[in-house]
Amino acid sequence: MVDVIIKTTEELTMKLNPKIYKQLTTEPFETQNVDGKTIEFHYMNDTPYLFQYASKGRFAVWTSDGQNYKVLIEKAYHEALHDFYQFDVNKIWLNFLEKVGGISSKINRLFIIPTMVIYVVVATIAYFYFQELTLQILLGMIVLVVVSNIFQSRLVNKKVKNENIAAQDKIRALIGSDEFDELVKAQEQHYKEYFKFTEEEPIVDQSAQDVSYDENQVIEDSEEEGDDDGTEGN
């Protein structure tokens, strides 16, 4: 699992779990300033979100108001993977998140605006000149919109995955392969202890040796995903 989120050279602002961001008003246990952006860390254990996320194996949730970030993280998970939330790692990760945001925004504009213009033009022509075929034409346009959205989603996911792998490589180079692998083991151990897995029970496949963050910033398996806003972080 890995977190996925956003920034770009276009100064794109992206909101990530904004409702949770607003509700995290208590004093953070740690604060970092990365490239002019504030990152606050809050223990998930002190909020109503512990069961909602930890029960699903999401031990870290990144949130943003479009400018700054607040990380909701389970206490034992943070202690086990503390080095994965150090300043230099977060700097790499924020750059990834915001770059992904730029990619997503650019592709959305590339598809949505032309598709809507085509839809309006065709619908108008059908209404005035082909009224007896209006329904069929509109249904055909709806199919076009759906197909366009599917293609758009796949394109975004492919580019996000590539950026994700690049970010992971930078993090591995920064902290060293040995320490990275130790963090993978620490993560596996935390999952086992948190969910009380027995030796006979299967655990999450970590064959790609990736460290999980949350649904918005996840270091994913190279075989995994094409999901969520965001996403799924440190």
ChimeraX attribute file (.defattr): number of C-alpha atoms within 10 A of each C-alpha:
attribute: neighborCount
match mode: 1-to-1
recipient: residues
	/A:1	26
	/A:2	25
	/A:3	29
	/A:4	34
	/A:5	32
	/A:6	29
	/A:7	23
	/A:8	18
	/A:9	8
	/A:10	12
	/A:11	12
	/A:12	17
	/A:13	18
	/A:14	23
	/A:15	19
	/A:16	24
	/A:17	18
	/A:18	16
	/A:19	12
	/A:20	18
	/A:21	19
	/A:22	12
	/A:23	9
	/A:24	19
	/A:25	10
	/A:26	10
	/A:27	10
	/A:28	15
	/A:29	9
	/A:30	11
	/A:31	16
	/A:32	16
	/A:33	14
	/A:34	16
	/A:35	9
	/A:36	9
	/A:37	13
	/A:38	15
	/A:39	23
	/A:40	20
	/A:41	22
	/A:42	24
	/A:43	23
	/A:44	21
	/A:45	15
	/A:46	13
	/A:47	14
	/A:48	9
	/A:49	17
	/A:50	19
	/A:51	13
	/A:52	10
	/A:53	19
	/A:54	21
	/A:55	12
	/A:56	9
	/A:57	18
	/A:58	26
	/A:59	26
	/A:60	31
	/A:61	30
	/A:62	30
	/A:63	27
	/A:64	23
	/A:65	17
	/A:66	16
	/A:67	16
	/A:68	18
	/A:69	23
	/A:70	25
	/A:71	25
	/A:72	29
	/A:73	27
	/A:74	22
	/A:75	16
	/A:76	14
	/A:77	21
	/A:78	18
	/A:79	13
	/A:80	15
	/A:81	22
	/A:82	12
	/A:83	15
	/A:84	20
	/A:85	17
	/A:86	12
	/A:87	15
	/A:88	14
	/A:89	19
	/A:90	19
	/A:91	18
	/A:92	17
	/A:93	25
	/A:94	24
	/A:95	18
	/A:96	26
	/A:97	27
	/A:98	23
	/A:99	22
	/A:100	26
	/A:101	26
	/A:102	22
	/A:103	19
	/A:104	23
	/A:105	19
	/A:106	14
	/A:107	14
	/A:108	15
	/A:109	11
	/A:110	12
	/A:111	15
	/A:112	15
	/A:113	11
	/A:114	11
	/A:115	17
	/A:116	13
	/A:117	11
	/A:118	15
	/A:119	18
	/A:120	14
	/A:121	12
	/A:122	15
	/A:123	18
	/A:124	14
	/A:125	13
	/A:126	18
	/A:127	16
	/A:128	10
	/A:129	10
	/A:130	13
	/A:131	14
	/A:132	11
	/A:133	11
	/A:134	18
	/A:135	14
	/A:136	12
	/A:137	19
	/A:138	17
	/A:139	11
	/A:140	12
	/A:141	19
	/A:142	13
	/A:143	12
	/A:144	15
	/A:145	18
	/A:146	11
	/A:147	12
	/A:148	15
	/A:149	16
	/A:150	12
	/A:151	13
	/A:152	18
	/A:153	16
	/A:154	14
	/A:155	16
	/A:156	21
	/A:157	18
	/A:158	14
	/A:159	13
	/A:160	23
	/A:161	22
	/A:162	14
	/A:163	18
	/A:164	24
	/A:165	17
	/A:166	14
	/A:167	20
	/A:168	22
	/A:169	13
	/A:170	15
	/A:171	20
	/A:172	17
	/A:173	11
	/A:174	14
	/A:175	14
	/A:176	12
	/A:177	13
	/A:178	10
	/A:179	14
	/A:180	22
	/A:181	15
	/A:182	14
	/A:183	21
	/A:184	20
	/A:185	18
	/A:186	17
	/A:187	21
	/A:188	18
	/A:189	15
	/A:190	18
	/A:191	18
	/A:192	17
	/A:193	11
	/A:194	14
	/A:195	12
	/A:196	10
	/A:197	13
	/A:198	10
	/A:199	8
	/A:200	6
	/A:201	8
	/A:202	9
	/A:203	14
	/A:204	10
	/A:205	11
	/A:206	16
	/A:207	9
	/A:208	12
	/A:209	17
	/A:210	24
	/A:211	28
	/A:212	28
	/A:213	29
	/A:214	28
	/A:215	28
	/A:216	28
	/A:217	30
	/A:218	25
	/A:219	27
	/A:220	27
	/A:221	19
	/A:222	14
	/A:223	8
	/A:224	10
	/A:225	15
	/A:226	15
	/A:227	14
	/A:228	14
	/A:229	18
	/A:230	26
	/A:231	24
	/A:232	26
	/A:233	30
	/A:234	29
